[in-house]
């Protein structure tokens, strides 16, 4: 039987709490103040004030590509370890578990492409696309948060740990806030992406913590 430490249990509790909050938030968005979109007054308030800025759409788009590149590099790193160590099970546990979070991310993404809660405020090339939760906001939170963990795990220099943590946190904030100012999502979509993202992050931390 697997034994979890108190720290691991705490992270799992936080993950479940965030997941529960996400479910509640989703139900509220789906059924409360619905006028083309749930929580319409709140969403219209933010959308009208934040507006639509093409520059932020481009910035967050490229930050998204950068996050995907990071994931690809981590996968390549695993393959290198696999070849050198001649066994998949000798690959660093924290890297293998990163794959599990990636699979869960894709499950969430595909599910909400099928079960549509909100459509984007504006058509994308004449097509109404699913908007909830914001996959970019979720991507920024998951990839950059877990990359921060890798920094603290592999780097022994406190200076580099702090510098890289601050830099990655800034990128995360720019990505999430920039997605709101891009005008391609409703405010509730961004919030949902952040909540689900942190649920996955806490789940990962529960698995890798000691």
N, C-alpha and C positions, 0 to 999 in steps of 0.2 A: 504494500500500500504506500502511495506517495505521501510523504510528510512535507507540509509547507511550513515555512517559518512565519513568525508573527508579521514580519515586514511584507512577505508575500501575500499573506491573508489580507493585510490592509490594502494593498494594491488591488487585489481581486474585488474587495468590497467597494473600493472607489470606482472600479471599472463597471461593476453592476449598478452602482448608484448613478453613474453617468449614462449608462444604457437605459435605465429606468426614466431618467430625466428626458432623454431623447424620445422615448416612446410617448411620454406625457406631452412633450412639446409638439410632437408630430400630430397627436390627436387634437390638440388645441388648434394647430394650424389648419387641420383638415376640416374642423367642424365649427370653429368660432369666428364670427364676423366675416363670413365668406361673401365676397363680392368679386368674382373672377379669381380672387386669391384669398386664402385664409388670413385672418388678422389684417384685413385690407387697410384699415385706417393706419395701423402702425407701419405696414409695408409702404403705403403711399406716402406717408410722412417722410420716411427715410429716402425713398426713391426720388421724390421731388427735390429734396434738399441736397442729396449727394449727387444727383444727376447722372449723366452718362458721359464718361470720358474715355475716348478711344486710346489715349496714351496709357491709362491704367489697365485697360483690357490687354494691351500689348505687353506691358510689363509683367502682369500676372500670368499671361500666357507663356512667356519665356521663362519665368520663375518655375512654372509647372514643368516645362521641358527640363529645366535644370534638376528638379527633384527626381524626375524619371531617370535622368542620367546618373544621379547618385545611386538610385536603386540598381541600375544596370551595373555600375562599378562594384557594388556590394555582391551582386550575383557572380560577377567575374572573379572577385576575390575568393568567393566560396569554391569556385571551380578550380582555381589555382591551388588552394589548400587541399582540395580533394585529390588532385593529381599528385601533389608533393607528398601527402601523407598516406596516399594509396587506400583511403577508406573514407566514405561519406560521413561516417559516424565520428571521425576524428576532426572534422571541420568544427570550428568554434561554435559552441552551442548558441551563443547570442546571435550569430549570423544565420543559423538554420531557423531559429525562431522568428527572425525577421521575415522569412518567407511565409510563415504561418499568418503573420499580421497582414502581409501583402494579399494572401488568398482571402482573408476575411474582408479586407478593403474592397476587393473585386466583387465579393458576394453582395456587400452592401450596395455598391455601385450598380450592379446588374439588377438587383431587386427593385431599386427605385427608378430604374429605367423602364421597368415593366409596370410597377405599381406607382403611378405618377401622382404626386401630392400637389405640386405646383408646376406651372409652365413658366418659362422665362418672361420677364416684362416685355421684351421685344422679340420679334421674329428673327431667326438666324437664317439668312438667305431664303426668307419666305417660309421657313419651317418653324413650328412651335416645338421647342425642345424642353425636355424635363429639366427642372431647375432645383429640385429638393432631394437631398441636401446638396449644398455646393461641394462638388467633388474636388475643386481646387482648394477650397478652405480645408477640407478634410485631408487632402494630400499634403498641404503645407504643414499642418499640425502633426500628422503622423510621421512623415519622413524627416522633417527638421528636428522634431523632439527626439526621435530615436537616434538620429545622427549625433545629437548632443550627448546622448547616453554613450554612444560608441567612442566619442572624443574622451570622455571621462574614464572609459574602460581601457582604452589603448594608450592614451597619452599620459605620461608620468609628470610632465612639466606643468606645474600649477598655472604658470603664466599663460601657456598655450591653451590650457583648459578654459581659463577665464576669457581669453581673447576670442577663441572660437565659439564659446557659448554665447557671448554677447553678440557676435556677428550673426550667428545662426538665428538667435532670438529676434534680432532686428529684421532679418529676412522674412521670418515667419509673420511678424506683425505687419510688415509692408505687404506681404502676400495676401493676408486675410483682409486687412483694411482696404488694400488696393482693389480687391475683388468687389467690395461693396461700392467703391467709387467708380468701378468700371461700368456699372449700370446693367450688367447682364444677369444679376441675381436680385431676388428680394432679400430684405434684411433677415427674415426668418430662415431663409435658405443658408445664409452665412452662419447664423447661430447654430443651426442644426449640424452643419459640417464640422464646426469647432467641437461641439458636444460629442458627436460620434467619434471624431478624431481622438479626443482625449480618452474616451472609453477604450479604444484600441490601444492607445499608448499605455494606459494603466494596466491593461491585460498583459501586455508585453513585459512591463516592469515586474508584474507579479510572477511571470515565468522565469525571468533572468535574475531576480534579486536573491540574496542569500540570507 
